[in-house]
Amino acid sequence: MAVKAVILVGGPSRGTRFRPLSMNLPKPLFPVAGRPIIWHPIAALAKVKEVTEILLIGFFEDFVFRDFLDACSMEFPNIHFKYLREYQALGTAGGIYHFRNEILRHSPESFFVLHADVCCSYPLAEMLAFHKQQGRKGTIMGTRVNRADANRYGCLVADTDTYEVLHYVEKPESFISNLISCGLCLFDYTIFDTFHAALDSYSRMTNEDDNCNQTDEAYGVLRLEQDVLRPMAAQHDLSVYITSGFWRQIKPAGSAVAANASYLEQMLHERPADLANSQAQRAEIIGAVYIHPSAQVDPTAKIGPNVSIGPRVTVGKGVRVKNSIVLDGVEIKPFSCVLNSVIGWRSKLGTWCRVEGTPEVSQHDAEGLTRAGIKNQSLTILGQEVVVADECIIRNCIVLPNKELRNCYHDEILM
């Protein structure tokens, strides 16, 4: 049975909460655990033997993913890759429907739909087997969250015996269920009948409303959650596969650090040879740590847990790095400390610096930068080519690119 996959990558007008890290690189290509965010679902899909093609849909320019997909074609030679560009935002389902002929080419029986900004364990083979067993038109991956957090997501009410989704509500105002959508679906090819019906319904509603400000350009805009999944639940066409593995969204810039930690822990259990160790690095390595082969780490440095160090990074004598991402070309001079932070490309930290953020307690901690005009406690993010002078402390700050910091700063957004 041939299966395809569609990954929704958005566009340059999305991912604004990921700034300043998305100012120089599209969020799907930002590295976590040593690989671009979007590589992780692609690698998981490549393990499913039925998957033959992966399509990226978004409204970035065509060249943005060209080199990345060329590299993927070499790494996963049994899968065909293609980027499909929307020339206007069509919604989370509109792009899928617009490119339906490309998706249905070669007659796949079903196809995955994934959001690029989701971090999870991706039990895709198990989900595919579950979908075949259930026999419904669609399957959505779900997970349990704390009751207080449930209304931030699409909430599902499901039959505990049959796993049929009885009701779906996107971000309800009151508590519905602590079972939520993971932003990952699997559909039979017949799903496009449901897409077409949703589009016709939306078109009729628009035409009948004399006061509607919609134009012909809005035709084709569909929301996967509200316009497709909710009617499918009402028509008894939707199942839920409940995962017990890790799951989180990658929304604000600070969430990349937590995603980095999740993927590193997964690597520690599944591919420990890909991680750094004290014998190879001759530095003290604690827990799950990724260090690019081109990085230079002094033997007296102490790294980890949950640290990714990118290409051409220099880590000096006595440096301490914990729960952080250090990006390409960074220089950290002797006796500096980096905790709960992201250090942007080609930034330079002087001697005896301390760059520190507040670790997240939950995945919602970093969602707002300010509250009542006051900077929230959060991870520290340094943008590209930030210079921090010797003996400076930068704590709980967001720093935009190309800044030179010669003083200590706490709880600020530095423009």
Backbone hydrogen bonds, N-H to C=O, Kabsch-Sander energy under -0.5 kcal/mol:
donor,donor_aa,acceptor,acceptor_aa,energy
3,V,50,E,-2.2
4,K,110,S,-1.7
5,A,53,E,-1.6
6,V,112,F,-2.5
7,I,55,L,-2.8
8,L,6,V,-0.5
8,L,114,L,-3.1
9,V,7,I,-0.6
9,V,57,I,-2.5
10,G,57,I,-0.7
14,R,11,G,-1.9
18,F,15,G,-1.4
19,R,16,T,-1.4
21,L,18,F,-1.3
23,M,20,P,-1.2
24,N,21,L,-0.5
29,L,26,P,-1.9
30,F,27,K,-1.9
32,V,35,R,-3.3
35,R,32,V,-1.7
37,I,30,F,-2.0
38,I,28,P,-2.6
39,W,36,P,-1.3
40,H,36,P,-0.9
40,H,37,I,-0.8
42,I,38,I,-1.4
43,A,39,W,-2.9
44,A,40,H,-1.8
45,L,41,P,-2.6
46,A,42,I,-2.2
47,K,43,A,-0.6
47,K,44,A,-0.8
48,V,45,L,-1.7
49,K,47,K,-0.8
51,V,48,V,-1.9
52,T,3,V,-2.4
53,E,3,V,-0.8
54,I,80,H,-2.8
55,L,5,A,-3.2
56,L,82,K,-2.7
57,I,7,I,-2.4
58,G,84,L,-1.8
59,F,10,G,-2.2
60,F,10,G,-0.5
64,V,61,E,-1.5
65,F,62,D,-0.6
66,R,63,F,-0.9
67,D,63,F,-0.6
69,L,65,F,-2.8
70,D,66,R,-2.1
71,A,67,D,-2.1
72,C,68,F,-2.1
73,S,69,L,-2.3
74,M,70,D,-1.3
75,E,71,A,-2.2
76,F,72,C,-3.2
79,I,76,F,-1.8
80,H,52,T,-2.3
82,K,54,I,-1.6
84,L,56,L,-3.6
85,R,83,Y,-0.5
86,E,58,G,-3.3
86,E,84,L,-0.5
93,A,222,L,-2.4
94,G,90,L,-0.6
94,G,222,L,-1.5
95,G,91,G,-1.4
97,Y,93,A,-2.3
98,H,94,G,-2.6
99,F,95,G,-1.9
100,R,97,Y,-1.6
103,I,99,F,-2.1
104,L,100,R,-2.6
105,R,101,N,-0.7
107,S,104,L,-2.1
109,E,2,A,-1.9
110,S,2,A,-0.9
111,F,187,F,-2.4
112,F,4,K,-2.4
113,V,185,C,-2.7
114,L,6,V,-2.8
115,H,183,G,-1.3
116,A,8,L,-2.4
118,V,115,H,-1.1
119,C,248,R,-3.1
120,C,118,V,-0.5
121,S,246,F,-1.6
124,L,122,Y,-2.0
127,M,123,P,-1.8
128,L,124,L,-2.5
129,A,125,A,-2.1
130,F,126,E,-2.2
131,H,127,M,-2.6
132,K,128,L,-2.1
133,Q,129,A,-1.9
134,Q,130,F,-2.3
135,G,131,H,-2.1
138,G,237,D,-1.9
139,T,186,L,-2.5
140,I,239,S,-2.5
141,M,184,L,-2.8
142,G,241,Y,-2.9
143,T,180,I,-1.7
145,V,178,N,-2.1
149,D,146,N,-1.3
150,A,146,N,-0.9
150,A,147,R,-0.7
152,R,149,D,-1.9
153,Y,150,A,-1.9
155,C,153,Y,-0.6
155,C,169,V,-3.3
156,L,179,L,-3.2
157,V,167,H,-2.4
158,A,156,L,-0.5
159,D,164,E,-2.5
163,Y,159,D,-2.2
165,V,238,L,-3.0
166,L,157,V,-3.0
166,L,164,E,-0.6
167,H,157,V,-1.6
169,V,155,C,-2.2
171,K,153,Y,-1.6
171,K,169,V,-0.7
180,I,143,T,-2.7
180,I,178,N,-0.6
181,S,154,G,-2.6
182,C,141,M,-2.8
185,C,113,V,-2.7
186,L,139,T,-2.6
187,F,111,F,-2.6
188,D,137,K,-2.7
189,Y,109,E,-1.8
191,I,188,D,-1.9
192,F,189,Y,-1.2
193,D,190,T,-1.7
194,T,190,T,-0.5
194,T,191,I,-0.9
195,F,191,I,-1.9
196,H,192,F,-2.4
197,A,193,D,-2.2
198,A,194,T,-2.3
199,L,195,F,-2.3
200,D,196,H,-2.4
201,S,197,A,-2.3
202,Y,198,A,-2.1
203,S,199,L,-2.3
204,R,200,D,-2.6
205,M,201,S,-2.1
206,T,202,Y,-2.1
207,N,203,S,-2.4
208,E,204,R,-2.0
209,D,205,M,-0.9
210,D,208,E,-0.9
212,C,209,D,-1.5
218,A,215,T,-1.7
219,Y,216,D,-1.1
221,V,218,A,-2.1
222,L,90,L,-2.5
222,L,220,G,-0.6
224,L,222,L,-0.5
227,D,223,R,-1.9
228,V,223,R,-0.6
228,V,224,L,-1.0
229,L,224,L,-2.7
230,R,225,E,-1.4
232,M,228,V,-2.0
233,A,229,L,-2.2
234,A,230,R,-1.9
235,Q,231,P,-1.7
236,H,233,A,-1.4
237,D,232,M,-2.8
239,S,138,G,-2.3
240,V,163,Y,-2.0
241,Y,140,I,-2.5
242,I,240,V,-0.6
243,T,142,G,-2.7
243,T,241,Y,-0.6
248,R,119,C,-2.3
250,I,117,D,-3.2
251,K,249,Q,-0.7
253,A,17,R,-1.4
255,S,252,P,-1.2
256,A,253,A,-1.6
257,V,254,G,-1.3
258,A,254,G,-0.8
259,A,255,S,-2.2
260,N,256,A,-2.5
261,A,257,V,-2.0
262,S,258,A,-2.1
263,Y,259,A,-2.5
264,L,260,N,-2.3
265,E,261,A,-2.2
266,Q,262,S,-1.9
267,M,263,Y,-2.4
268,L,264,L,-2.2
269,H,265,E,-1.2
270,E,266,Q,-2.4
271,R,267,M,-2.4
274,D,271,R,-2.0
275,L,272,P,-1.4
276,A,289,V,-3.1
281,Q,277,N,-2.5
282,R,278,S,-2.2
284,E,301,A,-2.1
285,I,283,A,-0.7
286,I,303,I,-2.8
289,V,287,G,-0.6
290,Y,307,V,-2.8
292,H,309,I,-2.4
295,A,292,H,-2.1
296,Q,313,V,-3.2
297,V,295,A,-0.6
298,D,315,V,-2.2
301,A,298,D,-2.1
302,K,319,V,-2.8
303,I,284,E,-3.0
304,G,321,V,-2.5
306,N,288,A,-1.3
307,V,288,A,-1.2
308,S,324,S,-1.9
309,I,290,Y,-2.5
310,G,326,V,-2.7
313,V,310,G,-1.0
314,T,330,V,-2.6
315,V,296,Q,-3.2
315,V,313,V,-0.5
316,G,314,T,-0.5
316,G,332,I,-2.6
319,V,316,G,-1.4
320,R,336,S,-2.2
321,V,302,K,-2.1
322,K,338,V,-2.4
323,N,305,P,-2.8
324,S,306,N,-0.7
325,I,341,S,-1.9
326,V,308,S,-3.1
327,L,325,I,-0.6
327,L,343,I,-2.4
329,G,311,P,-2.6
330,V,327,L,-1.5
331,E,347,S,-2.3
332,I,314,T,-3.1
333,K,331,E,-0.6
333,K,349,L,-2.4
335,F,317,K,-2.9
336,S,333,K,-1.1
337,C,353,C,-2.1
338,V,320,R,-3.0
339,L,355,V,-2.5
340,N,322,K,-1.8
342,V,380,T,-2.2
343,I,325,I,-2.8
344,G,342,V,-0.6
344,G,382,L,-1.0
346,R,328,D,-2.4
347,S,344,G,-1.7
348,K,386,V,-2.4
349,L,331,E,-3.0
350,G,348,K,-0.5
350,G,388,V,-2.0
352,W,334,P,-1.9
353,C,350,G,-1.0
354,R,392,C,-2.3
355,V,337,C,-2.9
356,E,354,R,-0.6
356,E,394,I,-2.7
357,G,339,L,-1.7
358,T,378,S,-2.3
365,D,362,S,-1.5
367,E,364,H,-1.5
371,R,374,I,-2.5
374,I,371,R,-1.7
376,N,369,L,-2.9
380,T,340,N,-1.6
381,I,397,C,-2.2
382,L,342,V,-2.9
383,G,381,I,-0.5
383,G,399,V,-2.2
385,E,345,W,-3.5
386,V,383,G,-0.7
387,V,403,K,-2.7
388,V,348,K,-2.9
388,V,386,V,-0.5
389,A,387,V,-0.5
389,A,405,L,-2.9
391,E,351,T,-2.5
392,C,389,A,-1.3
394,I,354,R,-2.9
394,I,392,C,-0.5
395,R,393,I,-0.5
395,R,409,Y,-2.6
396,N,356,E,-2.5
398,I,412,E,-1.9
399,V,381,I,-3.1
399,V,397,C,-0.5
400,L,398,I,-0.5
400,L,414,L,-2.4
402,N,384,Q,-2.9
403,K,400,L,-0.5
405,L,387,V,-3.6
405,L,403,K,-0.5
406,R,404,E,-0.6
409,Y,393,I,-2.2
411,D,395,R,-2.3
414,L,398,I,-2.9
414,L,412,E,-0.6
415,M,413,I,-0.8
